Each structure stands twice: as C-alpha cells, then as structure tokens.
C-alpha cells in the first residue's frame, strides 16, 4: 500500500466535467483519505526518543502497539509515555496466587470478623484514609486485601506497589553492589516512599532483624508517615518485634484481625 500523504490526498476524480457532484460515498471516502493523510504526516514528525530510553520489556509481549517494549512515542516534551498495556495491567507485580484478588472476591461471609480489615483497606484504596495496619494470625486473608487494594488503586489510574518485606529488603541489599548509580539504596527507598504511590507492605516482622533492615524499613515508612502517603501494612509477628517507632506512627491505622485460618479449610 502506498502510504505517501501526497498519494492519499490525490483527487481520484480529476477529470470529471464542471458541475459534476460526486456521490455522498465518494465525499466520505475523500474525507477519510484526508484524515489518514493527517495521521501519517503527524507520525513522521514525532520527536526522537530521549537520550535515556526507559527499561525495555515491561509491556505485554502480545501488545500490538508497543510489542512488549512498554513505551510508545508521544509528541510532548518527554518523547515517550507508558503504553496502554502497562497502564491497564492492575495485577502487575502481584504474587501469582493473588493476581485476581479484588475486594468483591474477598469472601467476607466465610470470616465476618475480618469486616473491619476489609473496610480499613478499602478506605485507603479509595483515598478516604491514609493508613491501615492489619495485625493478626496467618490465614485470615490479609494478603488478599493488600493485593485487592493495589488492584483497586491502579484501576483508578493511580500508582500502587505490592511488596513483601523479605523481598523488598533483598532488593535493597542487592542494590548495595550496584555501581551504575549514585546512592542506589537511597534511590530505591525513594521509590517505595513516593508520596503519590500506595504501598502495600506484606508480612512486616517476617524478616531477620538487623541494623540495615530496621533502618531501611524505618526510612521508608517514616517518610510515608510524614507525607501521609497511602500505606497498608500486614503482619502476623508479635507486636513487640515490630520497631516501636513504626508502631507509634501507624497506631491510628491498627486493625486487629480475627477469625479462623481459611488456608486450613478444604
């Protein structure tokens, strides 16, 4: 197909007698050709990609727009933007078991005692509250609620991160050996402390305590507390094992989770 804009704007009826009026369908065809010509011209004038191209491979491999790259060209100052397939994946980064977790699939009728936890996480996800700290034994559905909050936030076109404490700390430790950037640990802490992003932090207290882990978690959560960033924490560790500085700051969001262990049900 010839996609030269000059070809598309060429009048297909140049030799008709004076006064001849083309049928309506021909006029519609001409209008469509002019529209396509405009789109092609705009496509040829897109700005070049920025010097630092965003990380490859974050998109959906089956996406016909970005072909898995995750980014598309734009005409604004940035030059690129996240592809629709990235923006519309509310389950990105969630554990496989909880990729489909939502508030509606949380079967509250199986554990009515978890209603306060459901309401608290829903309030943070919808922006009517800043903090929720779900504390209680395992198997009650706390992780499901954290994943549901992340999905709900993303479906509202807002950023959200799900992070297991042990994996987050492993990432920060690995960053120490990153020689390609200045203060790599500080940059990653800034990523998790971003005030506009909801952070769902799962299994606080499950990590092996050390000066590095305690200070890293405190730096993240203290910054989030000071900026009232939406934060949901879950823990089944004894409260005395949680950094008292964190306990004090997030006390207003404490929700004691009760009920039976649903994982043990067949």
Backbone as CSV, one residue per row, in Angstrom:
resi,resn,N_x,N_y,N_z,CA_x,CA_y,CA_z,C_x,C_y,C_z
1,UNK,0.856,-1.206,0.000,0.000,0.000,0.000,0.882,1.243,0.000
2,UNK,0.527,2.215,-0.822,1.269,3.464,-0.866,0.760,4.369,0.257
3,UNK,1.638,4.640,1.276,1.197,5.457,2.398,1.740,6.881,2.314
4,UNK,2.211,7.285,1.141,2.684,8.654,0.944,1.492,9.601,1.088
5,UNK,1.575,10.584,2.006,0.440,11.502,2.176,0.014,12.178,0.887
6,UNK,0.962,12.435,-0.035,0.586,13.070,-1.295,-0.319,12.163,-2.114
7,UNK,-0.067,10.857,-2.021,-0.926,9.904,-2.726,-2.321,9.906,-2.123
8,UNK,-2.379,9.961,-0.781,-3.674,9.887,-0.127,-4.504,11.142,-0.328
9,UNK,-3.868,12.269,-0.611,-4.634,13.495,-0.845,-4.909,13.721,-2.321
10,UNK,-4.410,12.831,-3.167,-4.648,12.949,-4.604,-6.130,12.759,-4.896
11,UNK,-6.695,13.655,-5.683,-8.118,13.583,-6.013,-8.337,12.443,-7.009
12,UNK,-9.140,11.423,-6.637,-9.345,10.294,-7.538,-10.265,10.606,-8.713
13,UNK,-10.851,11.804,-8.745,-11.771,12.151,-9.830,-11.354,13.496,-10.440
14,UNK,-10.153,13.569,-11.052,-9.690,14.884,-11.552,-10.272,15.270,-12.898
15,UNK,-10.882,14.343,-13.611,-11.276,14.633,-14.984,-12.794,14.677,-15.171
16,UNK,-13.549,14.844,-14.090,-14.997,14.921,-14.213,-15.392,16.300,-14.756
17,UNK,-16.479,16.366,-15.515,-16.916,17.658,-16.089,-17.290,18.657,-15.011
18,UNK,-17.207,19.957,-15.401,-17.574,21.001,-14.458,-19.016,20.831,-14.010
19,UNK,-19.263,21.098,-12.745,-20.616,20.993,-12.220,-20.970,19.605,-11.731
20,UNK,-20.085,18.637,-11.994,-20.406,17.263,-11.557,-20.209,17.146,-10.058
21,UNK,-21.193,16.617,-9.382,-21.124,16.419,-7.944,-20.942,14.929,-7.648
22,UNK,-19.891,14.569,-6.920,-19.677,13.153,-6.609,-20.728,12.643,-5.639
23,UNK,-21.037,11.363,-5.682,-21.982,10.782,-4.723,-21.470,10.986,-3.290
24,UNK,-22.382,10.894,-2.333,-22.025,11.114,-0.925,-20.943,10.148,-0.467
25,UNK,-20.979,8.902,-0.960,-19.988,7.922,-0.524,-18.583,8.304,-0.982
26,UNK,-18.503,8.959,-2.130,-17.196,9.409,-2.618,-16.665,10.518,-1.734
27,UNK,-17.545,11.435,-1.330,-17.116,12.525,-0.455,-16.649,11.982,0.903
28,UNK,-17.349,10.953,1.367,-16.917,10.332,2.630,-15.550,9.698,2.468
29,UNK,-15.323,9.089,1.330,-14.025,8.464,1.068,-12.921,9.514,1.036
30,UNK,-13.216,10.655,0.383,-12.225,11.737,0.347,-11.895,12.227,1.764
31,UNK,-12.940,12.383,2.598,-12.729,12.848,3.963,-11.856,11.866,4.750
32,UNK,-12.118,10.566,4.571,-11.330,9.543,5.261,-9.876,9.587,4.815
33,UNK,-9.653,9.789,3.509,-8.294,9.833,2.990,-7.531,11.045,3.536
34,UNK,-8.241,12.179,3.658,-7.586,13.358,4.223,-7.209,13.123,5.682
35,UNK,-8.087,12.413,6.408,-7.809,12.110,7.821,-6.588,11.204,7.953
36,UNK,-6.528,10.169,7.136,-5.386,9.259,7.169,-4.109,9.999,6.800
37,UNK,-4.201,10.886,5.834,-3.040,11.675,5.430,-2.517,12.504,6.589
38,UNK,-3.427,13.107,7.349,-3.020,13.910,8.505,-2.302,13.054,9.540
39,UNK,-2.854,11.850,9.820,-2.236,10.960,10.802,-0.836,10.546,10.368
40,UNK,-0.673,10.231,9.088,0.642,9.822,8.602,1.650,10.966,8.689
41,UNK,1.199,12.162,8.376,2.094,13.317,8.466,2.545,13.531,9.900
42,UNK,1.601,13.412,10.856,1.956,13.571,12.266,2.931,12.496,12.708
43,UNK,2.726,11.275,12.225,3.613,10.177,12.612,5.041,10.431,12.155
44,UNK,5.201,11.136,11.030,6.549,11.397,10.523,7.251,12.532,11.269
45,UNK,6.484,13.285,12.096,7.086,14.426,12.789,7.199,14.204,14.287
46,UNK,7.066,12.952,14.758,7.205,12.679,16.184,8.621,13.000,16.631
47,UNK,8.790,13.476,17.871,10.137,13.803,18.353,10.964,12.546,18.537
48,UNK,12.285,12.664,18.532,13.131,11.492,18.744,13.006,10.992,20.174
49,UNK,13.382,9.743,20.402,13.371,9.201,21.751,14.369,9.957,22.618
50,UNK,14.108,10.064,23.929,15.053,10.747,24.804,16.360,9.983,24.876
51,UNK,17.392,10.672,25.395,18.718,10.050,25.463,18.692,8.800,26.321
52,UNK,17.933,8.853,27.424,17.833,7.696,28.300,16.505,7.005,28.032
53,UNK,16.528,5.947,27.281,15.311,5.225,26.932,14.891,4.374,28.125
54,UNK,13.601,4.398,28.517,13.161,3.610,29.650,13.445,2.124,29.459
55,UNK,13.433,1.419,30.576,13.758,-0.004,30.564,12.861,-0.771,29.599
56,UNK,13.463,-1.668,28.840,12.706,-2.484,27.896,12.038,-3.660,28.603
57,UNK,11.036,-4.199,27.923,10.455,-5.448,28.372,9.425,-5.344,29.461
58,UNK,8.870,-4.147,29.742,7.891,-4.040,30.813,6.464,-4.141,30.286
59,UNK,6.306,-4.217,28.977,4.974,-4.283,28.397,4.496,-5.711,28.175
60,UNK,3.273,-5.817,27.681,2.685,-7.108,27.353,3.278,-7.585,26.021
61,UNK,3.939,-8.759,26.003,4.546,-9.234,24.747,3.564,-9.367,23.599
62,UNK,2.276,-9.545,23.915,1.279,-9.698,22.860,0.680,-8.358,22.422
63,UNK,1.138,-7.255,23.019,0.584,-5.938,22.680,1.035,-5.543,21.284
64,UNK,0.088,-5.215,20.410,0.420,-4.836,19.039,0.897,-3.388,18.939
65,UNK,0.703,-2.614,20.002,1.115,-1.210,19.984,2.589,-1.046,20.316
66,UNK,3.028,-1.659,21.420,4.424,-1.492,21.847,5.265,-2.748,21.644
67,UNK,4.615,-3.864,21.252,5.307,-5.144,21.033,6.124,-5.577,22.243
68,UNK,5.584,-5.307,23.422,6.238,-5.732,24.646,7.247,-4.757,25.196
69,UNK,7.534,-3.686,24.438,8.514,-2.697,24.879,8.022,-1.968,26.128
70,UNK,6.719,-1.648,26.153,6.131,-0.986,27.310,6.013,0.516,27.183
71,UNK,6.615,1.095,26.113,6.615,2.541,25.938,6.265,2.887,24.493
72,UNK,5.640,4.021,24.302,5.279,4.485,22.972,5.737,5.929,22.812
73,UNK,5.961,6.339,21.547,6.344,7.723,21.271,5.165,8.666,21.499
74,UNK,5.480,9.873,21.955,4.464,10.910,22.122,5.009,12.209,21.531
75,UNK,4.143,13.208,21.429,4.560,14.488,20.867,4.824,15.539,21.938
76,UNK,4.815,15.112,23.218,5.089,16.083,24.270,6.588,16.163,24.539
77,UNK,6.945,16.914,25.558,8.363,17.152,25.839,9.101,15.887,26.252
78,UNK,8.388,14.938,26.854,9.035,13.712,27.308,9.448,12.817,26.149
79,UNK,8.671,12.815,25.078,9.008,11.992,23.922,8.470,10.586,23.980
80,UNK,8.235,10.050,25.198,7.694,8.709,25.350,6.692,8.703,26.498
81,UNK,5.836,7.687,26.497,4.885,7.509,27.588,4.626,6.020,27.755
82,UNK,4.131,5.651,28.922,3.804,4.253,29.162,2.711,3.808,28.210
83,UNK,2.877,2.620,27.649,1.873,2.075,26.740,0.603,1.729,27.514
84,UNK,-0.482,1.684,26.791,-1.778,1.353,27.389,-1.738,-0.008,28.071
85,UNK,-0.978,-0.953,27.519,-0.952,-2.299,28.098,-0.291,-2.298,29.469
86,UNK,0.613,-1.333,29.720,1.244,-1.233,31.032,0.295,-0.582,32.018
87,UNK,-0.327,0.516,31.590,-1.228,1.254,32.469,-2.419,0.403,32.882
88,UNK,-2.870,-0.452,31.962,-4.097,-1.202,32.223,-3.868,-2.557,32.879
89,UNK,-2.649,-2.861,33.322,-2.414,-4.147,33.981,-2.435,-3.943,35.487
90,UNK,-3.612,-4.070,36.120,-3.699,-3.808,37.548,-3.043,-4.878,38.405
91,UNK,-2.684,-6.017,37.811,-2.109,-7.109,38.587,-0.589,-7.163,38.511
92,UNK,0.035,-6.221,37.806,1.493,-6.262,37.638,2.192,-6.270,38.990
93,UNK,3.107,-7.211,39.167,3.897,-7.275,40.386,3.247,-7.987,41.543
94,UNK,2.000,-8.412,41.395,1.340,-9.136,42.481,1.770,-10.601,42.478
95,UNK,1.785,-11.248,43.645,2.086,-12.683,43.679,1.087,-13.439,42.805
96,UNK,1.530,-14.467,42.087,0.622,-15.193,41.190,-0.678,-15.637,41.853
97,UNK,-0.610,-16.064,43.092,-1.812,-16.536,43.784,-2.846,-15.417,43.971
98,UNK,-2.384,-14.174,43.984,-3.283,-13.062,44.289,-3.464,-12.097,43.118
99,UNK,-3.104,-12.517,41.907,-3.244,-11.632,40.757,-4.703,-11.257,40.491
100,UNK,-5.630,-12.131,40.849,-7.049,-11.865,40.597,-7.783,-11.405,41.849
101,UNK,-7.042,-11.104,42.910,-7.684,-10.704,44.165,-8.343,-9.332,44.032
102,UNK,-9.579,-9.240,44.448,-10.305,-7.968,44.475,-11.104,-7.910,45.767
103,UNK,-11.658,-6.749,46.045,-12.490,-6.631,47.250,-13.771,-7.451,47.104
104,UNK,-14.278,-7.558,45.885,-15.520,-8.310,45.693,-15.295,-9.818,45.797
105,UNK,-14.076,-10.281,45.512,-13.811,-11.720,45.630,-13.355,-12.101,47.029
106,UNK,-13.233,-11.134,47.918,-12.913,-11.439,49.313,-14.187,-11.931,49.984
107,UNK,-14.228,-13.201,50.319,-15.454,-13.827,50.826,-15.622,-13.523,52.308
108,UNK,-16.170,-12.355,52.571,-16.323,-11.915,53.947,-17.287,-12.801,54.726
109,UNK,-18.211,-13.455,54.031,-19.171,-14.315,54.720,-18.499,-15.527,55.354
110,UNK,-17.312,-15.889,54.866,-16.578,-17.006,55.464,-15.843,-16.590,56.727
111,UNK,-15.714,-15.291,56.938,-14.972,-14.794,58.094,-15.448,-13.378,58.415
112,UNK,-16.603,-13.264,59.036,-17.215,-11.961,59.293,-16.364,-11.088,60.199
113,UNK,-15.495,-11.704,60.990,-14.650,-10.920,61.897,-13.623,-10.081,61.146
114,UNK,-13.449,-10.336,59.848,-12.488,-9.570,59.052,-13.111,-8.329,58.412
115,UNK,-14.355,-8.042,58.746,-15.002,-6.869,58.142,-14.282,-5.567,58.460
116,UNK,-13.801,-5.341,59.696,-13.044,-4.094,59.953,-11.791,-3.984,59.082
117,UNK,-11.106,-5.107,58.854,-9.913,-5.084,57.997,-10.292,-4.769,56.561
118,UNK,-11.389,-5.337,56.084,-11.877,-5.054,54.733,-12.187,-3.572,54.584
119,UNK,-12.889,-3.015,55.558,-13.273,-1.595,55.476,-12.048,-0.683,55.541
120,UNK,-11.065,-1.057,56.357,-9.876,-0.214,56.510,-9.049,-0.186,55.229
121,UNK,-8.848,-1.340,54.602,-8.060,-1.369,53.362,-8.815,-0.700,52.222
122,UNK,-10.112,-0.868,52.185,-10.921,-0.213,51.154,-10.843,1.303,51.288
123,UNK,-10.815,1.791,52.530,-10.736,3.239,52.756,-9.419,3.808,52.242
124,UNK,-8.315,3.085,52.433,-7.022,3.560,51.936,-6.991,3.495,50.410
125,UNK,-7.517,2.414,49.852,-7.500,2.246,48.394,-8.305,3.328,47.688
126,UNK,-9.371,3.799,48.318,-10.230,4.800,47.689,-9.872,6.227,48.087
127,UNK,-8.867,6.382,48.950,-8.387,7.709,49.291,-9.079,8.389,50.442
128,UNK,-9.939,7.686,51.181,-10.616,8.308,52.322,-9.844,8.131,53.614
129,UNK,-8.748,7.392,53.563,-7.886,7.203,54.724,-6.462,7.036,54.224
130,UNK,-5.489,7.278,55.093,-4.088,7.196,54.681,-3.409,5.910,55.117
131,UNK,-3.799,5.370,56.288,-3.065,4.241,56.839,-4.000,3.112,57.270
132,UNK,-3.488,1.885,57.106,-4.132,0.702,57.682,-3.031,-0.275,58.056
133,UNK,-3.082,-0.789,59.269,-2.088,-1.744,59.750,-2.855,-2.977,60.214
134,UNK,-2.852,-4.007,59.379,-3.601,-5.228,59.672,-2.711,-6.173,60.473
135,UNK,-3.104,-6.433,61.699,-2.298,-7.264,62.596,-3.127,-8.459,63.051
136,UNK,-2.556,-9.670,62.898,-3.272,-10.856,63.340,-2.632,-12.122,62.812
137,UNK,-3.155,-13.258,63.208,-2.570,-14.542,62.809,-2.683,-14.793,61.312
138,UNK,-1.901,-15.744,60.796,-1.941,-16.028,59.348,-3.222,-16.733,58.943
139,UNK,-3.492,-16.675,57.625,-4.611,-17.415,57.061,-5.944,-16.716,57.120
140,UNK,-5.965,-15.427,57.459,-7.235,-14.711,57.586,-7.618,-13.944,56.322
141,UNK,-6.664,-13.777,55.401,-6.953,-13.051,54.161,-6.319,-11.673,54.090
142,UNK,-5.331,-11.409,54.936,-4.703,-10.086,54.931,-4.001,-9.801,53.605
143,UNK,-3.255,-10.775,53.084,-2.555,-10.574,51.812,-3.538,-10.348,50.670
144,UNK,-4.648,-11.052,50.695,-5.689,-10.852,49.679,-6.147,-9.397,49.688
145,UNK,-6.370,-8.849,50.880,-6.846,-7.473,50.978,-5.795,-6.481,50.478
146,UNK,-4.523,-6.736,50.764,-3.468,-5.847,50.273,-3.414,-5.868,48.750
147,UNK,-3.500,-7.062,48.169,-3.477,-7.178,46.710,-4.702,-6.515,46.099
148,UNK,-5.854,-6.670,46.747,-7.082,-6.048,46.251,-6.964,-4.524,46.261
149,UNK,-6.315,-3.982,47.288,-6.138,-2.537,47.368,-5.242,-2.027,46.241
150,UNK,-4.203,-2.786,45.928,-3.308,-2.395,44.833,-4.063,-2.388,43.514
151,UNK,-4.830,-3.442,43.259,-5.613,-3.514,42.018,-6.608,-2.359,41.933
152,UNK,-7.317,-2.100,43.041,-8.332,-1.045,43.033,-7.706,0.315,42.760
153,UNK,-6.555,0.534,43.341,-5.858,1.810,43.135,-5.444,1.982,41.675
154,UNK,-4.886,0.922,41.090,-4.440,1.002,39.697,-5.603,1.142,38.739
155,UNK,-6.727,0.530,39.062,-7.891,0.640,38.195,-8.441,2.067,38.193
156,UNK,-8.053,2.858,39.186,-8.424,4.274,39.221,-7.333,5.133,38.586
157,UNK,-6.392,4.480,37.879,-5.280,5.124,37.181,-4.329,5.815,38.161
158,UNK,-4.145,5.204,39.347,-3.196,5.701,40.333,-2.123,4.638,40.540
159,UNK,-0.944,5.058,40.959,0.157,4.117,41.132,0.051,3.395,42.471
160,UNK,0.483,2.142,42.475,0.450,1.327,43.686,1.510,0.238,43.579
161,UNK,2.102,-0.108,44.717,3.146,-1.122,44.771,2.783,-2.155,45.833
162,UNK,2.906,-3.418,45.468,2.794,-4.503,46.438,4.209,-5.003,46.718
163,UNK,4.580,-5.096,47.991,5.931,-5.529,48.335,5.905,-6.439,49.556
164,UNK,6.524,-7.608,49.410,6.743,-8.471,50.570,8.011,-7.982,51.260
165,UNK,7.969,-7.860,52.554,9.084,-7.259,53.284,10.401,-7.967,53.003
166,UNK,10.403,-9.291,53.013,11.657,-10.010,52.797,12.220,-9.762,51.404
167,UNK,11.336,-9.685,50.394,11.794,-9.425,49.029,12.269,-7.985,48.872
168,UNK,11.585,-7.056,49.517,11.994,-5.658,49.445,13.400,-5.485,50.027
169,UNK,13.645,-6.102,51.185,14.957,-5.977,51.818,16.045,-6.662,50.986
170,UNK,15.689,-7.786,50.354,16.661,-8.450,49.477,17.034,-7.540,48.306
171,UNK,16.050,-6.815,47.780,16.311,-5.875,46.681,17.235,-4.755,47.151
172,UNK,17.004,-4.248,48.351,17.838,-3.164,48.865,19.267,-3.642,49.123
173,UNK,19.411,-4.857,49.614,20.764,-5.384,49.846,21.504,-5.558,48.523
174,UNK,20.783,-6.036,47.501,21.412,-6.222,46.196,21.824,-4.882,45.603
175,UNK,21.090,-3.828,45.945,21.390,-2.510,45.397,22.729,-1.979,45.892
176,UNK,23.180,-2.473,47.038,24.461,-2.002,47.574,25.575,-2.246,46.572
177,UNK,25.456,-3.328,45.792,26.509,-3.695,44.845,26.324,-3.051,43.477
178,UNK,25.322,-2.192,43.358,25.051,-1.536,42.071,25.968,-0.325,41.922
179,UNK,26.923,-0.437,41.028,27.887,0.652,40.830,27.476,1.621,39.725
180,UNK,26.303,1.387,39.111,25.906,2.200,37.960,25.165,3.466,38.340
181,UNK,24.850,3.657,39.606,24.122,4.854,40.011,24.626,5.339,41.366
182,UNK,24.359,6.616,41.638,24.749,7.207,42.908,23.692,6.876,43.956
183,UNK,24.141,6.399,45.121,23.242,6.055,46.218,22.092,5.162,45.749
184,UNK,22.386,3.958,45.249,21.334,3.086,44.730,20.312,2.682,45.787
185,UNK,20.760,2.484,47.024,19.811,2.131,48.086,18.867,3.294,48.359
186,UNK,19.431,4.499,48.426,18.600,5.672,48.657,17.574,5.885,47.557
187,UNK,17.959,5.603,46.313,17.021,5.761,45.209,15.880,4.758,45.299
188,UNK,16.197,3.541,45.685,15.132,2.541,45.820,14.235,2.844,47.010
189,UNK,14.810,3.340,48.075,13.993,3.749,49.218,13.062,4.878,48.799
190,UNK,13.568,5.809,48.007,12.725,6.882,47.500,11.582,6.370,46.650
191,UNK,11.839,5.297,45.890,10.797,4.681,45.063,9.661,4.163,45.942
192,UNK,10.010,3.469,47.021,8.984,2.903,47.903,8.347,3.950,48.813
193,UNK,9.015,5.087,48.994,8.491,6.126,49.871,7.699,7.186,49.117
194,UNK,7.568,7.053,47.806,6.890,8.062,46.997,5.503,8.368,47.542
195,UNK,5.242,9.648,47.782,4.003,10.057,48.438,2.764,9.849,47.586
196,UNK,2.911,9.788,46.259,1.752,9.626,45.379,1.419,8.166,45.094
197,UNK,2.206,7.262,45.650,2.032,5.833,45.375,1.529,5.104,46.613
198,UNK,0.510,4.286,46.425,0.056,3.433,47.522,1.058,2.300,47.701
199,UNK,1.483,2.054,48.926,2.378,0.940,49.227,1.633,-0.070,50.078
200,UNK,1.555,-1.308,49.591,1.002,-2.422,50.356,2.171,-3.285,50.791
201,UNK,2.507,-3.206,52.065,3.696,-3.878,52.605,3.255,-5.115,53.377
202,UNK,3.580,-6.275,52.826,3.078,-7.535,53.381,4.102,-8.195,54.298
203,UNK,3.612,-8.755,55.402,4.414,-9.565,56.333,5.530,-8.784,57.018
204,UNK,5.208,-7.612,57.520,6.186,-6.886,58.327,6.511,-7.712,59.567
205,UNK,7.793,-7.858,59.858,8.217,-8.658,61.001,8.657,-10.058,60.627
206,UNK,8.457,-10.444,59.351,8.868,-11.782,58.912,10.346,-11.822,58.567
207,UNK,11.003,-10.665,58.526,12.409,-10.588,58.135,13.327,-10.840,59.332
208,UNK,14.572,-11.161,59.024,15.580,-11.287,60.068,16.042,-9.888,60.455
209,UNK,15.866,-9.495,61.702,16.224,-8.132,62.087,17.726,-7.882,62.040
210,UNK,18.081,-6.708,61.543,19.470,-6.252,61.517,19.424,-4.738,61.472
211,UNK,20.538,-4.119,61.709,20.567,-2.659,61.644,20.134,-2.156,60.273
212,UNK,20.628,-2.855,59.219,20.290,-2.439,57.855,18.795,-2.570,57.591
213,UNK,18.215,-3.726,57.930,16.798,-3.950,57.627,15.902,-3.023,58.436
214,UNK,16.203,-2.838,59.722,15.351,-1.992,60.548,15.421,-0.531,60.110
215,UNK,16.606,-0.055,59.805,16.743,1.339,59.387,16.149,1.571,58.005
216,UNK,16.284,0.593,57.110,15.717,0.741,55.768,14.203,0.822,55.828
217,UNK,13.586,-0.073,56.588,12.130,-0.063,56.720,11.659,1.222,57.403
218,UNK,12.402,1.642,58.404,12.019,2.880,59.096,12.115,4.079,58.159
219,UNK,13.155,4.147,57.348,13.300,5.268,56.417,12.122,5.335,55.451
220,UNK,11.712,4.173,54.942,10.576,4.133,54.017,9.290,4.549,54.712
221,UNK,9.003,3.907,55.840,7.716,4.125,56.493,7.651,5.479,57.196
222,UNK,8.758,5.968,57.680,8.746,7.285,58.310,8.456,8.366,57.272
223,UNK,9.061,8.247,56.094,8.791,9.218,55.035,7.340,9.140,54.581
224,UNK,6.805,7.950,54.522,5.411,7.802,54.125,4.491,8.386,55.201
225,UNK,4.825,8.163,56.441,4.008,8.727,57.524,4.021,10.251,57.476
226,UNK,5.202,10.834,57.300,5.326,12.293,57.305,4.594,12.942,56.147
227,UNK,4.451,12.232,55.041,3.747,12.788,53.876,2.315,12.273,53.760
228,UNK,1.866,11.499,54.763,0.509,10.904,54.740,0.264,10.113,53.460
229,UNK,1.296,9.437,52.983,1.173,8.623,51.771,0.334,7.389,52.075
230,UNK,-0.555,6.995,51.163,-1.414,5.825,51.416,-0.586,4.565,51.631
231,UNK,-0.753,3.964,52.804,0.087,2.838,53.205,-0.750,1.784,53.911
232,UNK,-0.596,0.533,53.471,-1.269,-0.586,54.119,-0.194,-1.596,54.509
233,UNK,-0.182,-1.983,55.765,0.814,-2.917,56.283,0.086,-4.129,56.841
234,UNK,0.661,-5.302,56.635,0.135,-6.503,57.290,1.248,-7.156,58.088
235,UNK,0.865,-7.812,59.171,1.856,-8.502,59.998,1.174,-9.563,60.836
236,UNK,1.864,-10.697,60.988,1.412,-11.690,61.960,2.485,-11.958,63.004
237,UNK,3.480,-11.068,63.043,4.544,-11.191,64.037,4.073,-10.593,65.360
238,UNK,4.620,-11.042,66.480,4.293,-10.408,67.768,4.607,-8.919,67.722
239,UNK,3.726,-8.105,68.253,3.881,-6.664,68.158,5.198,-6.169,68.743
240,UNK,5.699,-6.877,69.763,6.948,-6.424,70.374,8.139,-6.563,69.435
241,UNK,7.984,-7.344,68.337,9.067,-7.481,67.369,9.047,-6.378,66.305
242,UNK,7.965,-5.607,66.276,7.864,-4.506,65.318,8.552,-3.274,65.902
243,UNK,9.346,-2.609,65.087,10.040,-1.398,65.509,9.051,-0.464,66.212
244,UNK,9.317,-0.105,67.469,8.372,0.756,68.198,8.135,2.094,67.512
245,UNK,9.104,2.579,66.734,8.905,3.833,66.007,7.813,3.674,64.960
246,UNK,7.799,2.497,64.307,6.770,2.227,63.296,5.425,2.006,63.966
247,UNK,5.411,1.264,65.055,4.158,1.029,65.787,3.529,2.352,66.206
248,UNK,4.342,3.253,66.707,3.820,4.531,67.179,3.221,5.352,66.045
249,UNK,3.902,5.387,64.897,3.453,6.228,63.788,2.171,5.713,63.140
250,UNK,2.028,4.402,63.069,0.875,3.840,62.360,-0.193,3.294,63.308
251,UNK,-0.132,3.731,64.559,-1.093,3.246,65.551,-2.525,3.574,65.161
252,UNK,-2.730,4.736,64.549,-4.094,5.145,64.194,-4.733,4.202,63.184
253,UNK,-3.909,3.463,62.434,-4.472,2.562,61.432,-4.564,1.119,61.882
254,UNK,-4.269,0.834,63.147,-4.262,-0.548,63.636,-5.648,-1.199,63.511
255,UNK,-5.652,-2.400,62.952,-6.869,-3.208,62.893,-6.498,-4.612,63.346
256,UNK,-7.088,-5.055,64.437,-6.823,-6.400,64.929,-7.654,-7.391,64.123
257,UNK,-6.984,-8.272,63.404,-7.663,-9.254,62.559,-7.946,-10.527,63.357
258,UNK,-9.166,-11.000,63.241,-9.592,-12.194,63.968,-10.256,-13.169,63.004
259,UNK,-10.503,-14.374,63.508,-11.225,-15.368,62.714,-10.466,-16.664,62.620
260,UNK,-10.969,-17.537,61.741,-10.334,-18.845,61.598,-9.396,-18.846,60.385
261,UNK,-8.444,-19.744,60.417,-7.467,-19.872,59.335,-8.142,-20.508,58.136
262,UNK,-8.393,-19.695,57.102,-9.081,-20.201,55.902,-8.190,-21.111,55.077
263,UNK,-6.874,-21.029,55.233,-5.979,-21.896,54.466,-6.117,-23.348,54.902
264,UNK,-6.559,-23.543,56.147,-6.686,-24.914,56.630,-7.969,-25.583,56.206
265,UNK,-8.867,-24.805,55.572,-10.128,-25.393,55.141,-9.955,-26.106,53.799
266,UNK,-10.623,-27.188,53.657,-10.584,-27.972,52.415,-11.811,-27.639,51.588
